[in-house]
Each structure stands twice: as C-alpha cells, then as structure tokens.
Amino acid sequence: MIARWNSLVTALFLFCRLADAAGIEQNLPKPEHGLHYETPAMVWDEALPLGNGMMGALVWGDGHPLKISLDRADLWDLRPVPEFFTPEYKFRTMRQWHLDGRVADLKRLYEEPYHRPAPTKIPAGRIELTLGDNSRFRKAGLTLADALAQFALDDGTTAQVIVHGAQPVGMISIQGSPSVKLRLVAPAFAGKVEEAAKGGIGAGDLAQLGYPAPKESAGANFQAFTQQGAEGFHFAVYVEWKRSGSAWIGAWSVASSFEGNDPLGIARQRVQRALASGFGSMLESHRRWWDGFWRKATVRLPNKILERQWFLETYKFGAAARRGAPPISLQAIWTADDGKLPPWKGDYHHDLNTQLSYWPCYGGNRLDEGLSYIDYLWNTRKAGFDWTKRFFELPGLNVPMTADLNGSQIGGWRQYTHSATTAAWLAHHFYLHWKYSADREFLKDRAYPYLHDAATFLDAFTSQKGPDGKRTFALSSSPEMNDNRPDAWFLTPTNYDLALTRWLFGAAAELAGELGREDDARRWRTVLSELPEFSQGEDGRLFVAKGYPLPQSHRHFSHLMAIHPLGLIDVDSGEDARRTIQASLAELERLGTSMWTGYSFSWLGNLEARAKDGEKAEKALEIFSTAFTLRNSFHCNGDQSGKGYSKFKYRPFTLEGNFAAAAGIQEMLLQSHLGRIVVFPAVPATWTDVAFTTLRAQGAFLVSAERKAGKTVRIEITAEKGGEAALVSPFSGKELRFRMNPGETRTLSEDPRP
C-alpha cells in the first residue's frame, strides 16, 4: 500500500513538473540596468568599472584623452610596521596604559603608524588614448550583461573596452578614428611630494612611498614599464596594439612579482596571445563567462530603482570577487587614480567593510565568488596565529581588524584594530558558507577548524569572571562608538563583543555536534552558559554596553549585531525578541540619520527586512541608492543628494555599502536563517508583482518564486545536495517538510495534498 501511494505521489509530482515546465522566467540584465552617460566622466571615481577579480579598469574621460585606469588586486606595499614587533606591543601593556591614562603613548604605538604611507594598496597606472583632433564626446555606457564599456564621439569614432571575464588581460577596439595616440602613464611614485600624510581618510601623494622611477620601454606598437616597489616587490604593465581592417585593436595586462620573477614577460605573453585571438573571439568568450554568471540568480522587482541597484551591485560583485584572486578590499580593483594613496590606504577593514562586502554571495547563489574571501582568511591564518600569540599572549586565533594583503596588522584606531572579537565575525562567513553549501568536506576541513581556533582564543580571553560571576572582557569596544577617544573602551562587555562571542560558542557547539565531536560541543556549550546576557533597556532595546544606551545618531550598528547579521534575536523567536527588535529599530529612527554614512542605510535595509518590515526596508535601500552613490553606482559614504539624510557630505569611495544593499534586497525576497525557507518575507504591500530565480537558501536549496496580483503563485525548489527542506507555505502559512534527492526540483502552486 505504501509503495503504491509513493508511486501515485511520484506520478502526480512528475505531471505537475511537465505541466509547469516553462518555469519562472529569468530577468537577465537589460540595457536600462546599466550605466548611460551623456556627459563624460572627468574624475576617476565616476568611471565605468570593469574587472575580473584580479585585474580592474576604470574607463573615463572625453576622448581627449579617453582614460583607462589600471589596477591589479595584489599590488601592495607590504612594509611591516616596526612598532608592532617591539616589547611594549602587548595587550596587557595596552590595557595598563589605558587604565593609567597614557593616551599619548597609546596613539604613538597603535595609531600613528597607520598615518605613514605604507603599508598600502597601490595603483597600476593609466592608459590614455587620444582619438581624433576636433571631435566631441557624444556618449558612453556600460552594459551589465556582457561587462562591456562603450564610448562614442560625434565624428563617428567608437571604442569598446573589456577586462576579460576569465583571463588576466584587457582589450580595446576602436572604430572610425584615423589616428589613435596611446600613452602609458606610470603612477607618480617617483618625484616631489606635494602633500604628505596627515591622517584621516587620505594619506597624501604616492611619491611618499619613495619608489624609483619606472623602467620604461616602447616600440612602434607597444609601450611598457616595470615598477620597483618595496620589500623586493615589483610589477609590470604591457600594452600592445595593431590595425585589423578598419579597427585599431589594443590589449594590456598587469603582472606582479607574486607570479614570477619576470612580470613584464608574463604580461607581454598574455597580451600577444590575446591579440592573436582577436578582439571578436576574446569578446565572445568574455560574454560566455558573464552569461553564466548572470544565470546563477536574477530578480524582478516593481521598484525599478532597487531592481537596477541590485543588478549594478551584482555586476560589481562579479567584477571584484573571483576565486583565485585576493578578496575585496575597501576599493577592490578600482584603486584611486588621482596621484594620491587610496582612501584609508585601500586596506582590509574587518570591522564591517569586508564582512558586508560578502553578504550577498550566500543568498545570491554566488558561493564560488565568495570563496575568494574565505580562501584569503584561511591562507592568512598563520599571520593571525602569530599576532595572537605575540600581542595577546594567548592560544587560538584572532585577526587584526585592519590588515594588509598578508593578513598582518597595520594599525589605526586602537580600540578596534586590536579588538578581541574580529576573528569571531570572520568565522561567521565560514559558518554561512557551510550552511548555504551543505558541503560536509568544507565543514570538516575549514568551517569547524576556523571556529574552533577562534573559540579557543575567546575561551582564554574571557576566562576572567566579573562581580556577577560571569565571564568578562579585560577591555571591550563597539565599532566605531566614541571613535578613538578613551571612552571608546569599556571595562564590561559591549553588546557587540557579547553578540559575537555568544554566537561563536553556540555555532562552534553546533558544528562540533554535526561532526560528532561531543566533547568539543559540551565544552563550547559550557563556555556559552558562563557568558552574561545582553545589556538592554527597560523597553528591551539593545544598549551599547551595560548602562550605556546608544547616545546619539551613529553610523555603525555594532550594538545590533545580535539581530543582524548573527540572528541571535529574531522576530519569529517570541514576543521578547520582537519587543527587543522593535525598540532597537525605533531608537535608530528616534536618534535620526544625521551621523550615518551610506552603508548605514544598506545595513538598515537588512535589519528591517529581518524585522519583516518591507516598507521600511525599501525606503532605506532606496535612500542608499539615490543619495549615497555616485553616477557609476559607487558607494561614496557621504550624502550627495542635498536632502539632509546625513551631515557627512564627503565622497571617499568604498564598496561595502554597495554589496550590503544587494544583500538587503535579497533578504526582502528570501530568508532561511532559522532553517525554514520563507519566500517574500519582507516585500512591501505595493510589490504585487515580483519574482526571483535561483536564490540560495540554507541547506543548499535553490529557490525561485513568483508573486502576481499580491499573491505568491509559484515556488520552485531544487535540492543541490538533497535532504529535508522546510518551507513556510505562502499559501496556507503552514510549515511543510519534504525530503528531496540531490538534483530534485519541486514546484508548488498550492499546498500538496496529503
């Protein structure tokens, strides 16, 4: 009887699949999602961005010249910070100096080194193309579907530029210009210093680095240079061109000494191979890569501002994140091209920036691109272990909050660059990759080992007990509360540190249990039970620390980590949790946005989506998209709208706000952090027609869904690895559970009949 029933269910399922074979249509990027310029971009940070994770380019200018700013992700000045290898560089010394009020000494040791030029990310130079003599700019643009920058003059001259999707080479095709003058410009590393480092956002002229002039070479159809950097590092840029019929075709590559002793030869070989293939052939294979990328997931939204922003952010993520390349830094592969060191040295900020940059890869079904981040964190563990032992004098793993390409500490505001919980936040990404991939090999070989090592450190660091008998922190902070003033340190745990610590021990116990390591699981659960609860007000809102409510508008929601991204407090976890979330978000609204930057609105979009408030999530993300981005969609930190959303009006470009915005849109469409798939959990009532295809849920389920006339009409779930799927039915509200085989797809337009 059971076998007969199973056969009937299977037959019914196959019939439904055949009847619905058309599926939900993918909304692939359209021309209107891209960039369209009717006036030229005359500054680098408004350029058309191209990239493949390792090589980047910015296309800008009016044709007199047309400029292509060049970059490569591993171009770094990696000079060590000598102060961080002195006997006084110890956590215990730092704490004692703080207690003694020795602020000048603290700044001397921990902060002043950051204001020196190095270590820092460095740019690769620029190609300048002069096209014709009397022609004028007509238009420029970037099509997202094929990552193609296009440029046109009023005399009929056109240019197309790509950075190949899978090969470390860029190409240019120019039609209609009788003459093309090319000039390769090396960065201004050598020469007179006009502006020295002063601290803050900018760090002055590139010439402060003191490199020798580049070794340049040129011929009838090529230009090149090799640039010597610091610590034996050097890199090369090679450009070559030819005429092919009526077209002028050029190619360039940037190679570094990390690839071999002859970067110039490596770059030359790549360029000549690309030219031999031809622009058309290279463009075709480039388009194939991007077509595959876009088919991983799409969205269709009634709010066209947010739909376009999602496509722009997803494009930039695909251009900046690639396995085998270094991860996304503050500006990634689009380092400033203005003769200056990049904003905040273009480094790896692990107090928000790197973490937010990778939020969209999980739900956005782009795990492979996200592995560039995890690979980096894994491969730089030795630097973390060494630093933890040298500075904290404790076992286990912690990671410097500001780091260079090698994962080494480079300094900055002392309270955050030497935070005890940085590795815990980074461990969250290992956890997320496991949850979304269901890759048991990754769980065993990487996720649990990383969490284990971070938990080992925090177990030792929090071993002291406070007056309440609970574990405590010798010093605690909450980025970036009180900036770098002495009162940015707390002598009781902040909610930021508590959230990360509580999450880490809970997650470590979960993963240990998954692997059958019960002794480990008991150990982590015991430590978790010895931690204090969160500091809260009478209304339930989360404080910064005990007796310290959020005092004013602030850009960093570090005190709300327990809500998002960690999910320790969730609206579906009971009345107390809902009360805490509502009160905490109401406080943000009451204090206002005057001291927010762009990423604050992106993060708020995620918070409101987790709170199931679609209208407020939409509003926050739309403000980000319209007020805190430049015309090429780069997040510029300050308010560019003039509408008073923030007192910050500056425009240093960083990427975390961009990618967090994409993640917020995905949170509105699909959530699975509680182990249940929920479609359209936070869409506004006005979003009556909305759809998405193959977003990823935890458990390695790919989900597509469509909503018409205000009702969900179709859900498709594909089990990548197989297993039990739990779905909150949008038709009845019931929780449905069903086992799926690897590769199996189920389609629902109503609850299945028993």
N, C-alpha and C positions, 0 to 999 in steps of 0.2 A: 504493500500500500504506500509506504514512504517513497520507494523507488518510483512508483507511478506518479505520485504527487510531484516529486522533483522533476520528472520528465515533462509534466504539464507546465510547471513554472518555467523551466528552461525554454520550452516551445513558445510560451507567451512572451518571455523576455526577448527571444530572437525575432518574433513577429513585430514587437514594438521597435526593435532596433532597425528592422527593414523598413517599417512604416515611416520612421523618423530619420532615414539615412542622410538626409540633407544636412542635418546638424545646425548649429548656431554659426552664422557667418562670421568669419574673422574680419575685423575692422582694421585692415592694414593701413599704414600711414599714407595720407593723401597730401597733395601739394599744399593745401591750406594749413597743414600741421607744421610745415617747415618755416624757414626764415625768408623774408622778402624785403629787400632794401631798394628804395627809390632814391635815397641819398647815400653816399659812400660812408663806410665806417672809417673814420680817420684816427681812431685810437685802438690800441691792441685789444682792450677788453670788450669791445663791441664787434670783434671779428667773427667770421664764420668758423666754428670749431670743427676740426677733423681729427681722427685718431684711431689707433688700433690697440690701445693699452700700453704699448711700448713707445711708439712714435706718435707725436702730435703736431698739429699745424694750426695756425690762425691765419685766415685769409682776409685781408683788409686793404684799404687804400682806394684811390680813384683811378688807377691806371697810370699815374704819373708820379710815383710808380704804383703798381699792384704789388702788395707786400705779402709774403708768406713767412710768418714767424715760425721757427723750427724748435722742436723740443724732443727730448727723449727721457723716459722715466727714471733711468739710472744715472743721470748727470748730477752728481753731488760732490760738494766739497766736504770731505769726511774727516777733517782735522779734529782730533779729540779735544775735549775740554780739560785742561790740566788740573784745574781746581777740584775736579771730581775724582782725582786719584791721590788726594792729599790725606794725611792722617786725621785732619779735623772733619773730613767729609763722612759723617756718620749720623744716623738718625738720632742717636742718644745725645750727640752734641747739638744737633739742630733743636731738639726739644728743650735742652737746658738753656741754650741761648734765648729761645723764645720765652721761657719762664723768667730769665734774667733781664729781659727787655733789651737784648743786644740786637736791635733791628738793623743797624748799620752793618754789623758783621753778617747777619743773615742775607742781606741784599748783596753784599760783596761776594759771598761764596756761592749763592744759589741763583741770583738773578742777573748780576752784571755780566757774567759770561754770555748770556743769551743776546746781549746787545752788541757783541762783537760780530763781524761779518760772517764768520764761519763757526760751526758747520752750517751749510745751507744748500738748498736746491739751486741749480744754476741753469740758465737757458742755453740754447744751442746756436743761436744766430738767426739770420733772416735772408731770404731770397727777395730781391727787388727786381721787378720786371717792368720796364718802360715800354708801353705799347703805343706806337704812333706819336705824332707831334701835336696835332691840333684837335684831337678827338676829346670828347667829354664823356664822363660817366653817364650810363643810362640806367643800369640796374644790376643787382647782384642777389644771390639767393643760395639757399641750401635745401636740397630735397632729402628728407629723412629716410625714405625708402631705400635709397642707394648711397647715402652719405656722399653726395656729390655737390661740391661748391661750384657755382656758375657765376660768370661775370660778363658784362657786356658794355661796350662803348657805343656812342651814337654813330660811328662810322662803319658799323657792322662787325667790328672786332669782337670775338667772343673767347672766353677762356673757361676751361673746366679743370678742376683740381680735385684729386683724391689722395688720401692716405690709405693704402690698400688694406682691406679688411683682415688679411691673414699674412701679409708679407711686410717686412720692415723697410718699406720703400714708399715714396710719394711720387705722383706723376702729374704732369701739366700738359694740356693740349690747348693750343691757341690757333684759332682760325681767323682769317681775314686781315691779319696785320702784316704789311710788307716788311716791317722790321721789328725785331724783338731784342731789346737790350737787357741783358741779365747782369746783375751784380750780386755777388755773395758777400754778405756782411757778417763778420765775426762779432760776438758780443764784446762790449767795451771793457774787457778785463784789464787791459793794459792802458796806462795813461794817467792823467791828472785826476785826483779826487776832488770833486766839486762839493759833494755833500757826504759827510761821514755819518756813521751810525749814531742815532740819537735815542734809540729805544722806541718802544711803542710798536706801531704797525709796520712802518717802513724801516729799512736798515741802510739807506743811502746807496751810493754808487757801487756798481760792480767792480770798479777799479780798486776798491778797498781790499779785494782779495789778493791783489799783488801778483797776478799771474804774468808770465812773459807774453809778449806779442805772439799771435798765432803764426805758424809756418804756413804761408800761403803758396799755392801753385795754380797755374792756369794754362790753358791751351786754346786752340781755335774753337773747341766745342766743349770745354769743361772748365769748372772752377772748383777749388777745394781748399780746405785748410785743416790743419791739425792744431789742437789747443792743449797745451800742458796745463794741468790743474795742480792740486795739492796731493801730497802723500803718494806720488807716483801715478796718480790717475791722469788719463788723457782721453780725448775723444776727437773724432774727425767728422767733417761734413763734406760730402762729394756731390756735385751737381754736373750732369752732362745733358746735352741736347742734340737734336738733329732735325732736319727737314724731312717730312714724309708726305709727299704730294704737296698739297696746299697748306698743310698744317705744320706748325712748329711744335715739336714734342720734347718735353724735358722730364727728367727724373732726378730724384735726390734720395739720399739715405744718410742717416746719422748712426755712427757706430762708436762704441766705447771700449776702453781697455778691459772692461769686465768680460768682453767677448774674445779677446786675444790681444797679442802684442802689436798687431798692425791694423788698427781700426780704419785707417784710410784705405788700405787694400780691401778690407771687408766691405766697406761702404761702396767702393768702386765696383766690385764684383756684383753686388746687388743691383746697382743702377744699370750696369751694362746688360745684365740678364733681363731686367725689366724692359729696357729699350728694345732688346732683341725680340721680346714677346710682342711688343707693340701696345699702344695705348688701348686700342679696342679690345684686345684679348685680356689685358690686365683689368680693364673696367668690367668685363663680363664676369671674371672670377671674383672680383670685388663685390659685384652685385649679388652673386650667388651666396657669398658669406652673409651679407646683410639680409637677404631674403630669409635665410634660415634663422637668423637672429630674431627677426620680427615675427615669425610664425610660432615662436615659443609662447607668446601670450599677447592678447590685444584687449582693448576696452572700447566701448561705445557709450558715450555719456551725452545727456541732453545739455549739460553745461559745457559749451564749446570752449570756454576759457580753460577749464580744467582738463577737458579732453586733449586740447592742444598741449597744455603743460605736461601732461603725462607722457605724450609722445616725445616732446622735447627732452624731458628728463631721462626717459628710457633710452633715447638716442645717445645722449651724453654718457649714460652709464655704459652702453655698449662700446662707445668710443674710448672710454677711460679705463674700463675694467676688463682685463683679459688674463686668463691663467697663463703663467709663464712670464708675466711682466710684474714689476713692482705694483703694490696696491695704490689706491687713490690717496694722494696727499692733499694738502689744502687746495692747490690749484691743479693737481694731477699733471697731465701732459700739456698744460697750457700756461706755462710759466710766463710771468710778466716780461714783455718786450718793450721796456722803456729806459734801458740803461741802468736800472736800479735792481737791487736784490728784491726777490718777490715778497709780497706781504707776509709777515710772520715767518719769513725765511722759507716758505713753501714746504714746511715740515709735516711730520705726522703728529697731529694733536689727538691724543687718546682720551680726552675728557669730554668728547662729544663728536668731534669732526669726522674721524674715521668711522666711528660706530654708526652715525646717522647715514653716512655715505653708502653703507651696505645694507641698510634696512630694506630697500626694495627688492633685493635679489631673491629673497625667500618666497614671499607671496607672488612675486613677479615671475617665478619659474625660470630664474637665470642663476641657478646654483653654480654652474661651472665658472661663470664670471666672478661670482662671489668667492670662489676658492683662491683667487689671487690674494685676497686679504688673509684668509686662513693659512695659506702656504707661507706667507710672509711672517705671520705671528709664530707659526710652528718653527720655521727655519731660523728665526732670531731668538729662540728660547735661550740659547747659551748666553747671549748678552744679558737677558733678563735674569737668569740664574746668577751670573757673575755679579750683576749690580745688586741683586737682593742680598747676596752674601756679604758683599763689600760694604754696602750702605746700611742695610737693616741688621746685618749680622744674624740672620735667621735662615732656617731651611725653607725650601719651597720656592715658588715663583711669584715675583711681582714684576711689573713692566713700567719703565719710565713713561710719564704722561706725555712729554714732548720728546720725540725720538727722531733719529736720522735714518738713513736707508738701512743701516746695520742694526737698528733697534737700540742704539746707545743713547743715554741721557744727554740732552743738550741744554737743559735748564729753562728758566723762566720763573713765573710767579711760584714761590717756594711751596705754598700750601697745596698746589695742585700737581705740579711737576713731580712731587715726591709723595703723592697720595698712596695710601696703603691698599686701595681697592681697584686700581686701574686694571690689573690682570683679571679681576672678577668680571668687570664689564666686558673685557675682551673675550673671556671664557664664554660669555653669553652667546657669542657668534658661533663658537664650536657647538654649543648646545643646539642652537637654531638649525645649523646645518644638519645635525643628526635628526632632529625632529622632522624637518621637511624632506630629508632624503631617505630616511629609514635605512641608511647604509650601515649595516652592522660592523663591517670592517672598519669604517671610519669611527664608529662608536668605540670600538676596542682599541684601535691603534692611535687615535688622535683625540677624540672628544673627551673620553674619560681621563686619559693621562693628563691632558691640559687642565681639566677641572680639578683633578687630584692634586696636581702640583700647586695650583693657585690656592686650593683649600688648605693644603699643608702649611703654606705661609700664613694665611689668615688665622688658622688654628693657633700657631705660635704667637702671632702678633696680638691676638685678643685674649691671651691666656690670663692676663691680669683681671681680677674681679673688682668691680666698683662697690660702693657702700650698699647697693641693693643686692649684692651677691651675684650679679650678672656680669658677663664678660664686658670689657670696655676697651676703648682705644686710648693709647697714650696721647695721641693728637688726632683730631678728626677735622675734616673740612667738607665743603659742599660747593663744587664749582658753580659759578665764579662769585659766590656770595662774599661781599666785602672786599672784592678784588684782592690786592696783596697787602692789605692792612693787617696789623697784628690780630685784630678781632676776626679775621678770616679763619683762624684756628679755634677749635672748640676742644674743651677737655672732657666732654662727654660725646658719645657717638652722634653724628648727624644722621638724619634720615637717609641721606644719600649713601653714606657708608653702611648704615644698617641694612638698607634695602639690598645692596649688592652682596653684603656678607650673608644675610639670611637667604637670599636667592641661591648663592653659590653652594652653601651647605645642603640646602634642600635638593638642588639639582644634582650635586655630587652623590647624594644618597640615592636619588632616583636612578642615575646611570649605573652606579655600583650594583644596585639591585637588579637592573636589567641584565647585567653581565654575571649575575650570580655571586657577586663578591659581598656576601652578607656581613662579614666582619667590617669591611670598609663602610657599608651602608649604616651599620649601627654606630660606628664612630662619628660619621657626619651628622646623623640624627641627634646624637648626644650633644655635640657642639651646638647645633641649632637650638636645642632646648635651653641652652645656657645663655643665649643672647637676649637682650632686652627687647621689648616691643617698641613699635614706632612712637615717636613723640607727636601728640595730637592735641588740638584744642577741644574745648567742651562741645563744640559743634561737629567734631570729628575731623576737621581739616588737618592736613599734614603740616607740621611745623618744619622749619629748617633743622632745628635741634631742640633739646629739652628746654622749655621755657622761652623759646626764640621763634616766634612766628615770622613768616615772610614779612620783612619790614616795609617793603616798597616794591614798585614795579621792577622786575628783573628779567634779563634775557634768557637765563639758563634755568630750566625747570628741574634742577638736580634733586630738589626735595620731593619730587613727584615720581621718582624712578620706580617706586613700588607699583604705581598704576600702569605706567608705560615707560619703558618697554618691557619691564620684568613681569608684569601681570600677576603680582602677588595680591593685589587688591583689584577685584573685578566686579562690574555691575551685576553679573549673574551669580555672585557668590554670597548673596544675602543682603538684608536690609542695612547692616552696619557698613558693609563695603560700599553700597550705593550712597549712603549718607556721607561717607568719607570722600568719595569721588565728587559728589555734587558740591560739597562745601569747599573742597580744594579748588575746583574749577571756578566756583563762584568768587573765591578770593582773588584768583588771577583777573577775573573780569572787574572786580571792585577796584583793585590797585591800578588797572589800566595797562596800556601797552607803551607808555612813553619811553621806557628804557629797554624795549625789545629790539632785536635785530631780525633779519629775515627768517633765520632758522627757527626763531621762537614761534612764528606763525605756522611754519611747517609742522613743528612738534605739536603745537596746539591742535592742528588738524588731526593728528594721530590720536591725541588724548580724547578729543571729542568723539572721534569715530569709535574708540574703545568704550566710551560712555554711551554709545548708541544714539548720539545726537547728530543726525545728518545735516541739519540746517547749520549748526554752528561749525561743524567740520568743513562744510562747503564754504562758509564765509571766511574762515581762517585761511584756507588754501587759496581762495580767490584773492584775498588781500596780498598774500605772498606773491602770487603770480602777476599781479598788476602793479604792485608798489615796490617790491624788493628784488626785481630782476631788471637787468639791462635789456636792450632790444634784441640781443642774441640769446637771451634767456639765462645768462649767468647770474647767479645769486650774488648781490652786491652788498649784503649786510645792512646798509642804511636805507632809509625811506626815500625813494626817488620820485614819489608821487606828488609831494607838496600838500598832501591831505592830512598831515599831522598824525600818522599812525605811530611814529617814533620820533624822539629827539635826535636819534642818530641819522645823519644825512650823508655820511661818507660812503665811498663806493669801493672798498677793497673787495676783490672777488674771491670767494671760496665756494666749495661745491656742496657741503653737507646740507644746506637748506634746499638745494635743488632735489637731491635724491630722497630726502625725508618727505618732500612734497609728493613725490611719486608713491612712496610707501603709504602716505596718508590716504591717497585716493584708493589704493588697493585695500586698505583697511575698511573703507566705506563699503566696498563691494564683496569682500570675503574675509571671514575670520575663522580661525580654527585653534586658537591658543589654549582653549580649555579642553581640547581633544574632541570637539564636535564641530562639524562643518556647518557654518551658518552663512547663507547667501544673502546679499543685500542687507547686512545688519545695520547699516547707518547711512542709508540713502535718504535724501530729503523727500518729503511727500510730493514735491513738484517733479521728481525724477520718475515719471510714469513709464517712460520707455528707456531702458538701459540694458546693456549686456556686456559680458566679458567672456573670453575664451581662454581656457587652459591656464588660469591662475593656479597656484600650487597651495595645497593645504597640508598641514602636518600629517604625517603618516605616508607621505609620498603619493597623495591623491591629486590628480589634475582635474580641476573643476571648471566647467563652463555653465553659464546661466543666462537666462533672458527674462526680462520683465516687460510686459506690454499692458498699456492702459491701467497701470498701477498694480498689476498682479504678476507674480512670477509664473511663467507659463512652461518653463522647461529647465531642467538641470541635467547635465551630463557629468558623470564622474568616471574617471579612468584610474585604475589602480596600477601604479607603476611597479610596485613591489608585491602587491597582494596584501591580504589581511582584512581586518574588520573595519569597515567605515561606519562612522556615526554621523548622522545628518539630522539637524533640526529642520523638520519639514516646513517649507514655506506655505504649504497647502493646508496643513492641519495644526502646526505647531508642535506635533509630537516628535519625540526623538526616535529616529529609525536606525536600526543597526542591521548590517548585512555583510557577510563575508564575500570577498572578491578574490579571484585568482589574478596572478600577475598578468598585466596587459588587458584585463577585462574592462569593458566600459558598460555602465548602466545609464539609461536615460529615463527620467521621471517627468511626467507632466501632471501627476497626481500621486497620492499615497498608494503604494502597492497593496493589493488586496491580500488578506491572509490566506 
